[in-house]
Amino acid sequence: MKKKLTSGASSLKLLKNNSTVLLTAAIVIVYGILALQLYGGGMSRQVANMLIPISVYIILAVSLNLVVGLLGELSLGHGGFMSVGLFSGCLVSIALAEHLPMAVRLPLSMLIGGIFAAVVGFVVGLPALRLNGDYLAIVTLACGEIIKNVITNLEITGGALGLNTRPIYSSAKTLLPYAIVLVLMTVIVMMNLKKSKHGRAIMAIRDNRIAAESVGINVTRFKLTVFMIAAFFAGAAGVLYGHFFANVKAVAFDYNMSIEILVIVVLGGMGSVPGAIIAAIVLQALPEAMREFSDYRMLCYAVVLILVMLVTNNPTLREYASRVHPRTLWKKLTGKKKKEVE
């Protein structure tokens, strides 16, 4: 009996260590079910039109979680990085629309859009990451608004009328495979980085910057790396988002979008990738689910947000969650006493 309990506890520990594999498998299964419904014709147009935006917000939330949850810095410029990647990548895609097939053009444009966003993230982060807390939030918020205004006043991006993306416009059926791959890439990079030695260094900076510097961790380099990785995925997601609409305007990527992404991260739990994914799905699907109550939709949306915040910040629930360890769970499931387990 003792051997059985030991093997059971080891199995639970193994599942905990393979959280990346489990999360990846869960994402593949869910997207597989959705793809079967979409391509089989069993999905409504309303749900089909939500697939790409929800996938984009999952990428944005998971990538911002890298900055807010793992690094512990408050950034409000994620919408600006997304817009940089969107307009740069979509311009490349429009220029190559007649020369390259979709299977080559879209990944190439996402790569270029992500690189442009990462470069802007480096330029913004180099001076801004010397600040902390509210000061960093204010600076990144201002940088996001500057980016929005610059893009709005450029002729190449269509100005105030927006960029005409009809030459590259695609439906959810065309874009879903690319969305699935990008979501998986973002999640795998985030989870593996979190468990690596670089992730431990980043979390050390979050917990105590002075102590991290005292043991030889290059704080500036790690902060810039995290900022650029998050900006890269935001830019790539922006390119995917731009292909789903016939016209995109820079004013849509203002501080409201950045705050919305931050709300998703906070509600899902800072540092929690599964939490960010679930929160992104819920907060994007909730307004559509409440469309029948159009007069009270925003009121209900606000009430739900407040209730979720109260639940997630309840100290009793937090204390209970902290006690749920695989070994404790195994004891409860088997009903065995502590002596028998040991």
LINZIBEL-V337645 format. One record per pair of residues at least 12 apart in sequence whose C-alpha atoms are under 6 Angstrom apart, sorted by the first residue. I is the first residue (numbers start at 1). J is the second residue. Records with the same first field share a line. If there is no record, write none. Layout:
I->J  J
This chain:
9->327
12->326
54->281
56->237
58->277  280
59->183
60->234
61->261  265  276
63->230
64->230
65->271
69->270  271
70->203  271
71->202  203  206
72->206
74->133  137
75->137  140
76->137  140  141  258
77->140  141  144
78->258
79->253  257  258
80->144  147
81->117  231  235
82->234  235  238
84->117
85->113  114  117  235  238
86->238  239  242
88->113
89->109  110  112  113  239
90->239
92->109
93->109
110->236  239
113->235  236
114->232  235  236
115->232
117->231  232  235
118->228  231  232
121->228  231
122->228
148->250
152->250
162->248  249
163->247  248
164->247
165->246  247
166->246
168->243
169->243  244  245  246
170->243  244
264->279  280
